Amino acid sequence: MEDQNQDSLFSQVAEGPLAHRMRPQSLGDVVGQRHFLNEKFARLLTGDTWTGLIFWGPPGTGKTTLATVIANLTQRPFRASSAVTAGVKDFRAILEASQKDVSSGKPAWILFIDEVHRLNKGQQDVLLPHLESGTIRFIGATTENPSFEINNAICSRCLIFHLEPLSQDDLVSLLKRADKNPPHVPLEVLEKIAASSVGDARRALTLLDHLKMTVGSKADVTLEDFDQLSHAQELYYDKKSEAHYDTISAFIKSVRGSDPDAALYYMARMIAGGEDPVFIARRLLILASEDIGNANPMGLVLATSALQAVHAIGMPEARIVLAQTATYLACSEKSNRAYEAIDAALAEVKTTGHLQIPMNLRNAPTKAMKEWGYGAGYQYAHKGENAWVKMTYLPDEIKDKRFYIPSNRGVEKRFQEFLGERGKPQQPKDLEEKPDA
């Protein structure tokens, strides 16, 4: 095997993409991730008691950078691989070489695996014994949530660190550091680059590199130069990644929380990222029933109409329908009582099973069934005052049970009064008033 210096990824080079040329060589040079890049993390590395590390975060947040910095800091032999391109044979060769060095008193190697969430069962089976015995130091990088995508056996043997998108200030600081050679880029342009890079350092440095190449020897770089370069840049929004789920979650929670501005913002991010408008409409339809409910029954009507309209007209006009629906639902009274009611009823059925339906409610299509008492005592509601007669409808075992408790908001406040007039108390003893979830 080649020695570590021949195989390292962290030696600086004068050529290649700017993002590669700017790769830090020490922890102090790493931008962002201050929530864990501290003295404790440094002591963990220099103490050298760790076996595995997993860095999880969006692209361009420093996962590979940290792996190479750690290799530089610990001065261990370093091998980089990918779960996509490497096979069991490749991993076994590295693992066995590291095990041989450990047996002879030398340090264990560092094996860095990019896209570690793509490890197949065979690759995992080869890796696990060496993680268990400590004959390898393992670093994995992934854009996917490890708890969803990576084998529990590997996760349990590793420390997991969540890398966050870099802040605007972090990116501007990094871009200033990279802007060493003419043509120099003014701060207002660096800020535009940072804003369009959505927390991705690699993307920001690549934009800066391309911008400099585009303007050539021109003395001044302007906002117009950047706008011409960036018009084809797409907003980062992978519809299969965690960003997708985080954005739709933020959107739904903003509508539920009655903030139409935040709802429109997250909707705009989804639309700009190419999200299917039908997906957004379907989520609004669910929300209209789950979170608005009977406090404003028109919410469900509008959301249903919106789904039909989005199907009918498509983008870009569908954005207007979605905006109307999202803002209406955000500004509506909220109630999740219908949602809670069906879940409570399902839980009761699961607990008590199929209780006997009262005889007066049973169907009696034949003379014999009537003789057996089916339907006996049933009173037709419309013959009573206000189309109501006092009668028990639930099985005797749960005759006083309440599942649906209307809120005191919107239309449901009238429902409270309606049910109170028919013998159902507004606040049953076994289900005290509580805020909607």
Secondary structure, 3 states (H helix, E strand, C coil): CCCHHHHCCCCCCCCCCHHHHCCCCCHHHCCCCCCCCCHHHHHHHHHCCCCEEEEECCCCCCHHHHHHHHHHHHCCCEEEEECCCCCHHHHHHHHHHHHHHHHCCCCCCEEEEECHHHCCHHHHHHHHHHHHHCCCEEEEEECCCHHHHCCHHHHCCCEEEECCCCCHHHHHHHHHHHCCCCCCCCHHHHHHHHHHCCCCHHHHHHHHHHHHHHHCCCCCCCHHHHHHHHCCCCCCCCCCCHHHHHHHHHHHHHHHCCCHHHHHHHHHHHHHCCCCHHHHHHHHHHHHHHHHHHHCCHHHHHHHHHHHHHHHHCCCCHHHHHHHHHHHHHCCCCCCHHHHHHHHHHHHHHHHCCCCCCHHHCCCCCHHHHHCCCCCCCCCHHHCHHHCCCCCCCCHHHCCCCCCCCCCCHHHHHHHHHHHHCCCCCCCCCCCCCCCC
